[in-house]
Amino acid sequence: MPTFNQRLGFTRYEADEYYQRALDAFKKRDFDAAIDAMNDAINLLPSKAEYVAARGFMFLEDGERKKALEDFHSALVINRYEMLAHYGRGLIAYKDGNWEEALAHFKDAYYADQQRPETLLYLGATYFQQKDYANAVNHVERARQIFEAAGDRRKSEAERWLRDITKALQKSGGGLLGGGGER
């Protein structure tokens, strides 16, 4: 049975304040303060998958891969569609060169939130690693467009990926459809 505070939303409000503090500390790259604030938010609302996944991402950025994986797994147990948990698992798999696992997680992250250019960029990068240049160009270009519309400096990263994909295509002698550009 919910407590009086939970019924009035005080717990949620307080947890959201801790979450905001965590994000502010994270932006300043103060991982210890960010993780401490996330711990406080999670203690108040342990069933909020977004909080657990966010802490996992903070652990990942702090180089605590094992803790990050544990949090991503826990977040996916709470909500199997938690975008950030899939994105984080995809990043780890990508860094390990496990393209199939990375692709599966990035796809799940994309299905959960189709407006995240980071996910599109990594989907494209993963397709590039698999030499699926048509999908690579498609996803990276979509990410580039979203970055551009938002005035996000990561647009240049997407443009670098597009140049790399174009070079790989030229080296392979193929067009986007493969087979030397035949249609």
Residue pairs with C-beta under 8 A, 6 or more apart in sequence:
3 11
5 11
6 12
11 44
11 45
12 44
12 45
14 44
15 40
15 41
15 44
15 45
15 48
15 51
16 41
18 37
18 38
18 40
18 41
18 44
19 37
19 38
19 41
19 51
19 54
21 33
21 37
22 33
22 34
22 35
22 36
22 37
22 38
22 41
22 54
22 55
22 58
23 34
23 54
25 31
25 33
25 34
25 37
26 34
26 58
26 61
31 58
31 61
31 62
34 58
35 55
35 58
35 59
35 62
38 51
38 54
38 55
38 58
39 55
41 48
41 51
42 48
42 51
42 52
42 55
45 51
46 52
47 78
48 78
49 75
49 76
49 78
49 79
49 82
49 85
50 75
50 82
50 84
52 71
52 74
52 75
52 78
52 82
52 85
53 71
53 72
53 75
53 82
53 83
53 84
53 85
53 88
54 84
55 71
56 67
56 68
56 69
56 70
56 71
56 72
56 74
56 75
56 84
56 85
56 88
57 68
57 84
57 87
57 88
59 65
59 67
59 68
59 71
60 68
60 88
60 91
60 92
65 92
68 88
68 92
69 89
69 92
71 85
72 85
72 86
72 88
72 89
72 92
73 85
75 82
75 84
75 85
76 82
76 85
76 86
76 89
79 85
81 108
81 111
81 112
82 112
83 109
83 112
83 113
83 116
83 119
84 109
86 105
86 106
86 108
86 109
86 112
87 105
87 106
87 109
87 116
87 118
87 119
87 122
89 101
89 105
90 101
90 102
90 103
90 104
90 105
90 106
90 109
90 119
90 122
90 126
91 102
91 122
93 99
93 101
93 102
93 105
94 102
94 106
94 122
94 125
94 126
94 129
97 129
99 126
99 129
99 130
102 122
102 126
103 123
103 126
103 127
103 130
106 119
106 122
106 123
106 126
107 123
109 116
109 119
110 116
110 119
110 120
110 123
113 119
115 146
117 142
117 143
117 144
117 146
117 147
117 150
117 152
117 154
117 158
118 143
118 154
120 139
120 140
120 142
120 143
120 146
121 139
121 140
121 143
121 154
121 157
121 158
121 161
123 135
123 139
124 135
124 136
124 137
124 138
124 139
124 140
124 141
124 143
124 161
124 165
125 136
125 140
125 161
127 133
127 135
127 136
127 139
128 136
128 140
128 161
128 164
128 165
128 168
131 168
131 172
133 165
133 168
133 169
133 172
133 174
133 176
133 178
134 176
134 177
134 178
136 161
136 165
137 162
137 165
137 176
140 158
140 161
140 162
140 165
141 158
141 162
143 158
144 155
144 158
144 159
144 162
146 152
147 153
147 154
147 155
147 157
147 158
148 155
169 175
169 176
173 180
174 180
174 181
175 181
175 182
177 183
